[in-house]
Amino acid sequence: MAANPQERTRRRLSTEERREQLLTVGARLFAQKPYDDVWIERVAEIAGVSRGLLYHYFPTKRDFFAAVVRRESERMLRLTAAVPGLPVREQISTGLDAFLGYVESHAQGFRAFHRAEAAGDPLVREVYGAGLAAQERQILAALAADPDATDVVRDEDVLRLAVRGWLAFMVAVCLEWLAAPELTRAQVRDLCAKALLGAITR
């Protein structure tokens, strides 16, 4: 009996491709539902794999969600990495443009990442906290690298708190923007840029 044409053309995924597929499905489901309402069986069903194969890649549900959160954190950091030599104000505008592009094109991953804050699992919250801390360090490093940013607050504790508060503000704005995109991307960028500059300059 001849094989089904779809079966003949179906390409076997590499280990990395399969892992990426599972994380993409997970990001979609965790973006839509709280952690406790996402079933591993449903992830496997959507991905077209057995539950056993999914557990081969991720031993537990908490490991799976932590991997989803970690992937999105790493993606955000790559896309918003500082450009050497650019003044702070250009860095902020360029970085926000890249970040908002990520939010638009990876909305499910962005939502899933920030759902981790409400997760009760210590591992997931630890991964989420590490991701936010890395974003904070990246912004502070960009500010410190610009010798012409003479109006930036120099008290390190104040500056760190200002950046941390601004990150919470930006997340709230982006989540609201995704839910009700009444402002343009440029308007959201300018709003967030003004908020950050207002928080970090004297």
Backbone bond lengths (Angstrom), bond angles and torsions (degrees), N, CA, C in turn:
res aa  C-N    CA-C-N  psi(-1)  N-CA   C-N-CA  omega(-1)  CA-C   N-CA-C  phi
1 M - - - 1.468 - - 1.530 109.28 -
2 A 1.354 116.91 132.46 1.463 120.82 -175.74 1.511 110.48 -68.76
3 A 1.325 116.38 145.83 1.462 121.07 178.97 1.515 110.32 -71.26
4 N 1.291 116.25 150.92 1.450 121.66 175.32 1.529 108.83 -59.97
5 P 1.366 118.17 134.02 1.470 119.87 -178.42 1.523 113.29 -54.91
6 Q 1.342 115.81 -36.73 1.459 118.19 179.55 1.520 111.25 -65.44
7 E 1.333 116.77 -36.11 1.452 120.59 179.69 1.519 110.75 -69.30
8 R 1.372 115.84 -34.28 1.464 118.75 -179.69 1.523 111.03 -68.40
9 T 1.372 116.19 -35.04 1.458 119.03 -175.12 1.530 113.08 -92.96
10 R 1.322 116.81 -10.07 1.457 119.08 -179.36 1.524 110.56 -65.85
11 R 1.319 116.38 126.65 1.458 120.90 -177.71 1.519 109.93 -93.21
12 R 1.303 115.15 135.31 1.456 119.75 178.41 1.526 108.68 -72.12
13 L 1.335 116.41 127.28 1.453 120.62 -177.93 1.522 110.57 -77.97
14 S 1.321 114.98 144.17 1.458 119.23 173.81 1.521 108.38 -71.32
15 T 1.321 116.08 169.74 1.462 120.47 179.41 1.520 111.28 -57.98
16 E 1.333 116.46 -44.71 1.462 120.37 -178.61 1.526 111.54 -68.57
17 E 1.335 116.88 -39.53 1.466 120.20 178.43 1.525 111.22 -64.95
18 R 1.320 116.65 -41.02 1.460 119.77 179.55 1.536 109.98 -65.88
19 R 1.309 116.46 -42.17 1.459 120.03 179.21 1.529 110.29 -61.17
20 E 1.326 115.62 -43.11 1.458 120.49 179.62 1.530 110.75 -64.56
21 Q 1.317 116.67 -38.88 1.463 120.78 177.96 1.525 110.45 -60.92
22 L 1.323 116.31 -46.40 1.462 120.73 -179.09 1.531 111.41 -63.79
23 L 1.320 116.72 -39.97 1.463 120.26 179.52 1.534 110.99 -66.83
24 T 1.327 116.48 -35.96 1.462 120.48 177.88 1.522 110.79 -65.28
25 V 1.325 116.45 -43.91 1.467 120.52 176.82 1.522 109.64 -62.99
26 G 1.324 116.36 -43.44 1.457 120.46 179.74 1.520 112.04 -61.56
27 A 1.337 116.97 -42.36 1.466 120.45 179.25 1.524 110.39 -59.76
28 R 1.334 116.48 -40.75 1.471 119.98 -179.67 1.523 110.93 -64.26
29 L 1.333 116.76 -45.63 1.459 120.11 -176.86 1.532 112.15 -71.02
30 F 1.337 116.37 -41.86 1.468 118.90 179.70 1.531 111.52 -69.25
31 A 1.352 117.32 -24.71 1.458 120.41 175.99 1.519 111.22 -71.51
32 Q 1.335 115.98 -28.86 1.465 121.03 -175.67 1.522 113.22 -89.63
33 K 1.345 116.54 -28.69 1.460 119.96 -172.37 1.526 111.38 -134.94
34 P 1.322 117.43 155.03 1.468 120.15 172.41 1.532 110.64 -61.50
35 Y 1.304 115.15 159.11 1.465 121.83 -177.31 1.529 112.58 -50.97
36 D 1.327 116.96 -46.48 1.463 120.58 -175.10 1.529 113.00 -68.25
37 D 1.326 117.02 -18.28 1.468 120.44 -177.24 1.519 113.39 -95.10
38 V 1.325 117.45 -0.85 1.466 121.03 177.83 1.526 108.60 -94.67
39 W 1.334 115.49 125.92 1.463 121.21 -178.27 1.520 110.02 -104.36
40 I 1.323 115.66 131.96 1.461 120.77 178.68 1.527 110.49 -58.62
41 E 1.324 116.93 -36.31 1.464 120.72 179.14 1.529 111.04 -59.07
42 R 1.336 116.17 -37.00 1.467 120.12 179.69 1.523 110.97 -69.79
43 V 1.328 116.95 -38.46 1.465 120.83 176.31 1.523 109.82 -59.62
44 A 1.328 116.17 -48.05 1.461 120.98 -179.59 1.529 111.20 -62.26
45 E 1.320 115.93 -40.46 1.464 120.28 -179.51 1.530 111.38 -62.33
46 I 1.325 116.63 -47.50 1.468 120.63 -179.61 1.527 110.96 -63.85
47 A 1.335 116.13 -39.99 1.466 120.36 -179.12 1.522 112.45 -75.83
48 G 1.339 117.14 -13.00 1.454 120.60 179.78 1.512 113.31 73.86
49 V 1.348 116.12 33.53 1.467 120.47 179.17 1.524 108.46 -127.68
50 S 1.314 115.78 167.58 1.457 119.80 177.03 1.532 109.55 -78.54
51 R 1.319 115.62 156.77 1.462 119.73 176.72 1.527 109.88 -61.64
52 G 1.336 116.24 -35.58 1.457 120.13 179.40 1.514 112.56 -62.21
53 L 1.355 116.85 -37.71 1.461 119.77 179.02 1.527 110.41 -67.73
54 L 1.327 116.30 -40.13 1.463 118.83 178.65 1.527 110.24 -61.65
55 Y 1.342 115.83 -41.83 1.463 119.20 179.00 1.529 111.91 -69.36
56 H 1.323 116.55 -19.33 1.468 119.82 174.66 1.529 109.66 -66.11
57 Y 1.333 116.18 -38.18 1.460 121.00 179.88 1.531 111.93 -82.07
58 F 1.327 116.08 -38.13 1.460 121.55 -176.24 1.529 108.41 -133.70
59 P 1.328 118.14 106.24 1.473 121.47 -172.18 1.529 115.13 -57.81
60 T 1.344 117.04 -31.54 1.464 120.02 -178.42 1.526 109.23 -139.38
61 K 1.316 115.07 166.57 1.462 120.36 176.85 1.523 110.98 -62.20
62 R 1.297 117.20 -39.15 1.470 120.48 179.55 1.527 110.42 -64.58
63 D 1.345 117.32 -37.80 1.462 120.15 176.42 1.527 110.48 -64.61
64 F 1.328 115.54 -37.93 1.458 120.78 -179.65 1.528 110.43 -65.15
65 F 1.333 117.27 -50.21 1.460 120.35 -179.72 1.524 110.63 -64.00
66 A 1.321 116.93 -40.43 1.469 120.39 178.02 1.528 110.61 -59.90
67 A 1.347 116.82 -38.19 1.467 120.70 179.00 1.522 110.83 -67.63
68 V 1.346 116.91 -38.46 1.468 120.76 176.08 1.525 109.66 -60.81
69 V 1.306 116.84 -48.01 1.465 122.18 -178.57 1.527 110.71 -63.66
70 R 1.329 116.59 -42.96 1.470 121.08 -179.13 1.531 110.55 -64.07
71 R 1.334 116.99 -42.08 1.464 120.18 -179.72 1.527 110.85 -61.34
72 E 1.327 116.93 -44.27 1.455 119.50 -179.07 1.525 111.39 -67.26
73 S 1.324 117.31 -37.43 1.460 120.88 177.07 1.524 110.79 -61.06
74 E 1.321 116.55 -46.54 1.464 120.85 -179.54 1.517 111.28 -64.59
75 R 1.334 116.95 -37.88 1.459 120.63 179.16 1.535 110.52 -64.90
76 M 1.334 116.59 -43.58 1.464 120.41 179.31 1.534 110.94 -61.52
77 L 1.313 116.03 -42.50 1.464 119.63 -178.55 1.524 111.60 -65.67
78 R 1.335 116.82 -39.52 1.473 120.12 178.45 1.524 110.46 -63.38
79 L 1.315 116.83 -44.83 1.459 120.76 -174.36 1.523 112.75 -72.19
80 T 1.309 117.37 -23.74 1.470 120.47 -177.12 1.523 112.57 -111.00
81 A 1.318 117.21 17.68 1.466 120.70 179.44 1.532 110.44 -59.55
82 A 1.304 115.93 142.32 1.460 120.95 -178.04 1.523 111.21 -65.68
83 V 1.338 115.12 146.80 1.458 121.72 176.43 1.525 107.64 -99.54
84 P 1.337 118.66 114.14 1.466 121.00 -176.87 1.524 112.21 -55.38
85 G 1.324 115.38 135.01 1.457 119.91 174.99 1.513 115.85 94.59
86 L 1.321 118.19 -15.50 1.461 120.22 -179.20 1.523 110.36 -81.20
87 P 1.333 117.80 138.09 1.471 120.36 175.35 1.527 111.01 -61.41
88 V 1.327 115.90 159.94 1.458 121.28 -175.54 1.525 112.29 -55.07
89 R 1.332 116.98 -46.44 1.474 118.90 -176.10 1.529 112.13 -63.73
90 E 1.321 115.90 -37.15 1.472 118.82 175.85 1.523 110.65 -70.34
91 Q 1.331 116.53 -37.67 1.460 121.02 177.07 1.526 110.51 -58.31
92 I 1.337 115.15 -44.34 1.464 119.78 -178.27 1.517 110.41 -63.74
93 S 1.334 116.47 -46.67 1.463 120.27 -178.62 1.527 111.21 -65.01
94 T 1.338 116.04 -46.09 1.465 120.38 -179.79 1.520 111.02 -64.59
95 G 1.346 116.19 -44.22 1.462 120.32 -179.11 1.520 112.00 -64.54
96 L 1.338 117.19 -40.15 1.461 120.22 179.21 1.523 111.64 -68.06
97 D 1.333 116.49 -37.95 1.465 119.23 175.99 1.518 110.47 -58.67
98 A 1.336 115.91 -46.56 1.466 120.28 179.89 1.525 110.57 -64.50
99 F 1.321 115.84 -41.89 1.463 119.86 -178.43 1.523 111.62 -65.09
100 L 1.318 117.49 -44.71 1.461 120.81 179.97 1.528 111.34 -67.67
101 G 1.331 116.53 -30.41 1.462 119.43 173.14 1.518 110.72 -64.10
102 Y 1.330 115.54 -40.40 1.461 120.20 175.30 1.526 111.00 -62.83
103 V 1.333 116.99 -45.72 1.464 121.13 -178.67 1.527 110.52 -59.04
104 E 1.336 116.87 -41.67 1.467 120.85 179.55 1.519 112.23 -67.64
105 S 1.321 116.59 -46.15 1.466 119.77 -173.37 1.527 113.34 -84.82
106 H 1.332 117.96 -17.73 1.455 121.75 179.10 1.536 109.80 -129.16
107 A 1.327 115.08 48.16 1.469 120.27 -175.52 1.523 112.09 -57.68
108 Q 1.325 116.42 -40.25 1.466 119.02 -178.18 1.523 111.06 -66.73
109 G 1.322 116.17 -42.26 1.457 119.11 177.63 1.515 112.49 -64.31
110 F 1.337 116.62 -39.09 1.467 121.09 178.59 1.524 110.26 -63.41
111 R 1.333 116.23 -45.09 1.467 119.42 178.71 1.532 110.94 -64.56
112 A 1.327 115.68 -42.53 1.467 119.50 -179.61 1.527 110.62 -61.67
113 F 1.332 116.36 -42.13 1.465 120.51 -179.97 1.529 110.44 -57.66
114 H 1.327 116.53 -45.50 1.458 119.10 -175.47 1.525 113.14 -83.11
115 R 1.316 118.34 -11.20 1.462 120.08 169.92 1.526 110.53 -70.30
116 A 1.321 115.94 -21.02 1.467 120.00 -177.59 1.521 111.62 -62.54
117 E 1.337 116.59 -26.12 1.466 119.68 -179.63 1.525 110.89 -60.89
118 A 1.335 116.05 -33.13 1.464 120.09 -177.95 1.524 112.90 -88.59
119 A 1.309 116.71 -6.81 1.467 119.45 -179.50 1.525 109.79 -69.26
120 G 1.307 116.12 139.68 1.455 119.61 -178.39 1.514 113.10 -83.37
121 D 1.328 116.97 -10.28 1.461 120.53 -175.03 1.533 110.67 -75.92
122 P 1.333 118.60 126.68 1.464 121.43 -178.19 1.530 113.54 -60.19
123 L 1.339 118.15 -38.42 1.461 120.47 -179.51 1.520 110.77 -63.44
124 V 1.325 116.53 -45.84 1.463 121.03 -179.18 1.523 110.64 -63.23
125 R 1.323 116.40 -43.90 1.460 120.15 179.60 1.531 111.03 -66.24
126 E 1.313 116.90 -33.40 1.465 120.55 177.73 1.524 110.67 -65.91
127 V 1.344 117.24 -43.59 1.463 121.41 178.69 1.526 109.95 -64.20
128 Y 1.333 116.11 -41.98 1.465 120.90 178.85 1.530 110.61 -62.82
129 G 1.318 116.37 -46.25 1.460 120.38 179.42 1.516 112.30 -61.81
130 A 1.332 116.58 -38.59 1.464 120.90 178.67 1.525 110.43 -65.17
131 G 1.327 116.08 -37.60 1.463 119.99 178.34 1.517 111.95 -64.41
132 L 1.329 117.09 -44.76 1.465 120.40 177.96 1.525 111.32 -64.70
133 A 1.325 116.60 -39.38 1.465 120.45 179.49 1.525 110.85 -64.14
134 A 1.328 116.40 -36.85 1.466 120.37 178.79 1.529 110.64 -66.84
135 Q 1.333 117.21 -38.90 1.466 120.17 176.33 1.525 110.52 -63.91
136 E 1.314 115.38 -41.86 1.467 120.33 178.84 1.528 110.64 -60.96
137 R 1.338 116.86 -46.52 1.471 120.60 -179.89 1.524 110.95 -62.76
138 Q 1.311 116.81 -38.02 1.462 120.97 -178.60 1.533 110.78 -63.93
139 I 1.317 116.14 -42.33 1.464 120.17 178.83 1.525 110.53 -67.20
140 L 1.334 117.15 -45.25 1.463 120.90 -179.58 1.526 111.48 -62.56
141 A 1.332 116.92 -37.42 1.464 120.71 179.21 1.526 110.44 -66.07
142 A 1.332 116.97 -39.95 1.468 120.72 178.48 1.528 110.84 -64.28
143 L 1.327 116.60 -39.84 1.463 120.62 178.30 1.529 110.96 -65.66
144 A 1.320 116.43 -41.49 1.462 120.92 -178.02 1.523 112.08 -69.62
145 A 1.333 117.10 -24.90 1.465 120.91 -174.96 1.531 112.83 -81.43
146 D 1.327 117.79 -9.14 1.465 120.05 -177.71 1.533 110.00 -100.63
147 P 1.343 117.97 105.50 1.466 120.70 -177.70 1.533 112.82 -69.69
148 D 1.329 117.02 -16.52 1.464 120.24 -177.96 1.527 112.86 -89.38
149 A 1.319 116.73 -3.79 1.465 120.39 -178.91 1.521 109.59 -82.29
150 T 1.333 115.46 66.74 1.461 120.25 -173.74 1.522 113.18 -75.79
151 D 1.335 116.77 -16.61 1.462 118.74 -178.42 1.529 112.52 -94.61
152 V 1.341 117.05 3.91 1.466 120.51 178.68 1.520 109.79 -78.10
153 V 1.310 116.00 137.96 1.470 121.53 178.43 1.526 109.74 -53.52
154 R 1.333 116.61 133.27 1.468 120.04 -176.40 1.524 113.38 -99.38
155 D 1.300 117.56 -14.48 1.461 120.02 176.83 1.530 107.74 -70.95
156 E 1.322 117.18 113.43 1.458 121.32 -173.31 1.522 113.12 -61.32
157 D 1.307 116.89 -38.94 1.474 119.98 -179.77 1.527 111.07 -66.46
158 V 1.321 115.85 -42.64 1.470 120.10 178.64 1.522 110.17 -64.95
159 L 1.330 115.78 -44.46 1.465 120.77 -178.63 1.524 110.99 -62.80
160 R 1.320 116.45 -43.77 1.463 120.35 179.97 1.529 110.91 -62.45
161 L 1.319 116.48 -42.93 1.459 120.23 179.52 1.531 110.74 -66.09
162 A 1.330 116.69 -38.21 1.463 120.94 178.84 1.524 110.71 -63.01
163 V 1.324 116.71 -44.60 1.472 120.88 179.87 1.523 110.53 -66.12
164 R 1.335 116.28 -41.09 1.464 119.74 -179.85 1.538 110.50 -63.75
165 G 1.316 116.57 -42.20 1.458 120.07 177.93 1.518 111.68 -65.95
166 W 1.333 115.87 -38.58 1.466 119.57 179.46 1.528 111.50 -65.65
167 L 1.312 117.38 -37.94 1.467 120.04 177.33 1.533 110.74 -59.06
168 A 1.332 116.79 -42.00 1.462 120.07 178.03 1.526 110.48 -63.97
169 F 1.331 116.11 -40.51 1.468 120.95 177.15 1.529 110.56 -61.24
170 M 1.317 116.49 -48.31 1.463 120.87 -177.12 1.523 111.66 -62.43
171 V 1.332 116.93 -41.26 1.465 120.70 178.40 1.522 110.13 -60.76
172 A 1.332 116.79 -45.65 1.468 120.86 179.76 1.525 110.86 -60.80
173 V 1.335 116.59 -42.64 1.472 120.91 179.33 1.526 110.25 -63.52
174 C 1.327 117.31 -45.32 1.465 120.98 -177.13 1.530 111.93 -66.24
175 L 1.309 117.08 -40.33 1.471 119.88 178.25 1.526 110.73 -64.83
176 E 1.324 116.42 -40.01 1.462 120.42 177.41 1.529 110.28 -66.74
177 W 1.311 116.77 -40.34 1.474 122.28 179.59 1.518 110.78 -62.19
178 L 1.327 117.22 -41.21 1.466 120.42 177.97 1.526 110.97 -65.39
179 A 1.307 116.30 -37.86 1.464 120.53 -178.38 1.527 111.80 -73.10
180 A 1.338 116.22 -35.93 1.465 120.51 -178.51 1.532 108.40 -144.15
181 P 1.338 116.88 83.15 1.476 121.35 -174.09 1.523 113.70 -74.89
182 E 1.345 115.91 67.45 1.461 120.34 -179.14 1.527 111.63 -83.63
183 L 1.326 117.26 -25.91 1.461 121.57 177.46 1.522 109.96 -94.65
184 T 1.333 115.95 152.70 1.464 119.99 174.74 1.523 109.29 -76.53
185 R 1.311 115.24 164.72 1.466 119.35 177.64 1.522 110.81 -59.18
186 A 1.344 116.90 -40.11 1.466 120.80 -179.72 1.525 110.82 -63.71
187 Q 1.318 117.33 -38.06 1.461 120.70 178.98 1.526 111.39 -66.60
188 V 1.342 116.14 -40.97 1.464 119.81 178.15 1.519 110.08 -65.99
189 R 1.338 116.21 -41.55 1.473 120.22 178.11 1.517 110.85 -59.55
190 D 1.331 117.34 -48.00 1.464 120.60 -177.97 1.533 111.24 -65.15
191 L 1.327 116.54 -38.77 1.469 120.64 177.84 1.525 110.45 -59.95
192 C 1.345 116.52 -48.28 1.472 120.71 -178.12 1.524 111.35 -68.59
193 A 1.337 116.63 -37.37 1.465 119.99 179.60 1.529 110.65 -64.52
194 K 1.333 117.00 -44.51 1.466 120.37 179.50 1.531 110.77 -63.62
195 A 1.325 116.03 -38.66 1.466 119.48 179.64 1.526 110.84 -64.04
196 L 1.331 116.68 -42.51 1.465 119.42 -179.92 1.518 111.20 -67.58
197 L 1.335 117.08 -46.47 1.464 120.25 -179.95 1.530 110.78 -61.68
198 G 1.343 116.25 -38.10 1.458 119.20 177.67 1.508 112.84 -65.16
199 A 1.335 115.98 -30.38 1.472 120.35 -177.85 1.524 113.04 -81.60
200 I 1.343 117.00 -29.16 1.471 118.80 -170.79 1.533 113.88 -108.18
201 T 1.329 117.59 -6.92 1.467 118.71 -179.00 1.518 111.20 -105.96
202 R 1.326 114.33 155.87 1.465 120.54 -177.42 1.510 110.43 -91.66
